[in-house]
Amino acid sequence: MFLIGQYDSPFVRRTAIALQLYGIPFEHKPWSTFGDAEQVAVYNPLRRVPTLVLDDGEALIESGAILDHLDELVGPERAMIARSGAERRRHLRITALATGLADKAVSLIYERVLRKEQLKLWVERCEAQISGVLGVLEEERAQVTAPYWLGDRIGHADIAVACALRFTGEAHPHLFDARYAALQAHAARCEALPPFQQIVQLLAPPSG
Ligand SMILES: N[C@@H](CCC(=O)N[C@@H](CS)C(=O)NCC(=O)O)C(=O)O
């Protein structure tokens, strides 16, 4: 199987880190969504990454859907999320906040590099959404005493948060800084793990 996308994408990165933590071998195609759009389109008409192409040629899109498949592959005992119930819902909520945060941080980058003139309304909206989510995540993480968000084992939510924080910090350093001590500590804990150190790429935004 091969994973399409560059590791400066928080979505590609969270997928690759999960693949590695699960011990699932994969080939990496670091195609750019802009520079290599036609190649990406062969597998995903949205021209988005991550796209995971399975050995039989089936192409999976959307990081959440890809991780859902990986969870199925490894089975419920090893899956990095509870199978059902309140714990699963809590896990999915944190993950949704983290991926939403990453979405807004990506939008803001596109606004900065792809437009001649930024739209103030959109920039302010994205910044408010990013700050709002960071504030809620900070408050909730500060209340967790376990090493990871939902206990002793790393989960998809932990990975999603760490990837979103790294991206936001690199792309918009004025938005994610020392104000968020619990989130900084969360990111540092995750980033110290071997898969996070191996699967990393300094942000290289598209140029307009
Ligand atoms: N919801 C998607 C978001 C993926 C996403 O936004 N990927 C970006 C790269 S960080 C992309 O492909 N951008 C190109 C585009 O949307 O046109 C997921 O979770 O996979």
Ligand as a Chemical Component Dictionary entry (heavy atoms), coordinates in Angstrom:
data_LIG
# 
_chem_comp.id                   LIG 
_chem_comp.type                 NON-POLYMER 
_chem_comp.pdbx_formal_charge   0 
_chem_comp.three_letter_code    LIG 
# 
loop_
_chem_comp_atom.comp_id 
_chem_comp_atom.atom_id 
_chem_comp_atom.alt_atom_id 
_chem_comp_atom.type_symbol 
_chem_comp_atom.charge 
_chem_comp_atom.model_Cartn_x 
_chem_comp_atom.model_Cartn_y 
_chem_comp_atom.model_Cartn_z 
_chem_comp_atom.pdbx_ordinal 
LIG N1  N1  N 0 -10.640 16.374 6.052  1  
LIG C1  C1  C 0 -9.468  16.007 5.305  2  
LIG C2  C2  C 0 -8.541  17.213 5.204  3  
LIG C3  C3  C 0 -7.352  16.947 4.323  4  
LIG C4  C4  C 0 -6.685  18.241 3.887  5  
LIG O1  O1  O 0 -7.158  19.360 4.136  6  
LIG N2  N2  N 0 -5.562  18.101 3.199  7  
LIG C5  C5  C 0 -4.900  19.258 2.630  8  
LIG C6  C6  C 0 -3.407  19.200 2.906  9  
LIG S1  S1  S 0 -3.087  19.619 4.578  10 
LIG C7  C7  C 0 -5.138  19.241 1.133  11 
LIG O2  O2  O 0 -5.182  18.192 0.527  12 
LIG N3  N3  N 0 -5.305  20.435 0.550  13 
LIG C8  C8  C 0 -5.541  20.636 -0.842 14 
LIG C9  C9  C 0 -6.953  21.056 -1.105 15 
LIG O3  O3  O 0 -7.821  20.929 -0.209 16 
LIG O4  O4  O 0 -7.220  21.520 -2.190 17 
LIG C10 C10 C 0 -8.765  14.815 5.991  18 
LIG O5  O5  O 0 -8.951  14.655 7.198  19 
LIG O6  O6  O 0 -8.090  14.041 5.308  20 
# 
loop_
_chem_comp_bond.comp_id 
_chem_comp_bond.atom_id_1 
_chem_comp_bond.atom_id_2 
_chem_comp_bond.value_order 
_chem_comp_bond.pdbx_ordinal 
LIG N1  C1  SING 1  
LIG C1  C2  SING 2  
LIG C1  C10 SING 3  
LIG C2  C3  SING 4  
LIG C3  C4  SING 5  
LIG C4  O1  DOUB 6  
LIG C4  N2  SING 7  
LIG N2  C5  SING 8  
LIG C5  C6  SING 9  
LIG C5  C7  SING 10 
LIG C6  S1  SING 11 
LIG C7  O2  DOUB 12 
LIG C7  N3  SING 13 
LIG N3  C8  SING 14 
LIG C8  C9  SING 15 
LIG C9  O3  DOUB 16 
LIG C9  O4  SING 17 
LIG C10 O5  DOUB 18 
LIG C10 O6  SING 19 
# 
